[in-house]
C-alpha cells in the first residue's frame, strides 16, 4: 500500500507541475508522456511483485527489490531500458 500511495502522490505532483507550467522550457510533450508512462509501468510492476507474494513471499520480495534497484541505478542493459 505504501508503494501505491507513493506512486499516486508522485503522479499527482507531476501532473500539478505540468498544469502549473513549472517545467523547464526544454521539456517536450514526449518527455512528459515518458515520465507518466514510467510511473504507470513502475506501479504495474510493483503490483505484480505484490501479487507474486501470494504464491511466494521470498520471490515477491526479490522481485520488488530488483525492481527498485533497476529504477534507482538505471542500468544500461538493453532489455531493461524498456521497463
C-alpha positions in Angstrom: 0.0 0.0 0.0 2.9 2.4 0.7 4.3 1.9 -2.8 0.9 2.5 -4.3 0.4 5.7 -2.3 3.9 7.0 -3.2 3.1 6.3 -6.8 -0.2 8.2 -6.7 1.5 11.2 -4.9 4.3 11.2 -7.5 1.8 11.2 -10.4 -0.3 13.9 -8.8 2.8 16.0 -8.2 3.9 15.5 -11.8 0.5 16.5 -13.2 0.4 19.6 -11.0 3.9 20.6 -12.2 2.7 20.2 -15.8 -0.5 22.1 -15.3 1.2 24.9 -13.4 3.9 25.1 -16.1 6.6 24.6 -13.6 8.7 22.5 -16.0 11.7 23.9 -17.9 11.2 25.2 -21.4 13.1 22.3 -22.9 10.7 19.6 -21.6 8.7 18.4 -24.6 5.3 16.8 -24.6 7.0 13.5 -25.4 9.2 13.8 -22.3 6.1 14.5 -20.2 4.4 11.4 -21.6 7.5 9.3 -21.0 7.5 10.3 -17.3 3.9 9.4 -16.9 4.4 6.1 -18.7 7.3 5.3 -16.4 5.2 6.0 -13.3 2.4 3.8 -14.6 4.8 0.9 -15.6 6.5 1.0 -12.2 3.2 0.9 -10.4 2.1 -2.1 -12.5 5.3 -3.9 -11.9 5.1 -3.3 -8.1 1.5 -4.7 -8.3 3.0 -7.7 -10.0 5.5 -8.1 -7.2 2.8 -7.8 -4.7 0.7 -10.5 -6.5 3.7 -12.7 -6.5 3.8 -12.6 -2.7 0.5 -14.5 -2.7 2.4 -17.5 -4.1 5.9 -17.0 -2.6 6.8 -14.2 -0.2 10.5 -14.7 -0.9 10.1 -14.3 -4.7 7.7 -11.4 -4.3 10.3 -9.5 -2.1 13.1 -10.4 -4.6 11.0 -9.0 -7.5 10.3 -5.8 -5.7 13.9 -5.3 -4.6 15.2 -5.9 -8.1 12.6 -3.5 -9.5 13.7 -0.8 -7.1 17.3 -1.4 -7.9 16.5 -1.1 -11.6 14.9 2.3 -11.1 17.5 3.5 -8.6 20.6 2.5 -10.6 19.1 2.6 -14.1 21.5 0.1 -15.6 22.3 0.3 -19.3 21.1 -3.2 -20.1 19.2 -3.1 -23.4 16.2 -5.2 -22.3 15.9 -3.2 -19.0 15.7 0.1 -20.8 12.2 -0.8 -21.9 11.0 -1.3 -18.3 
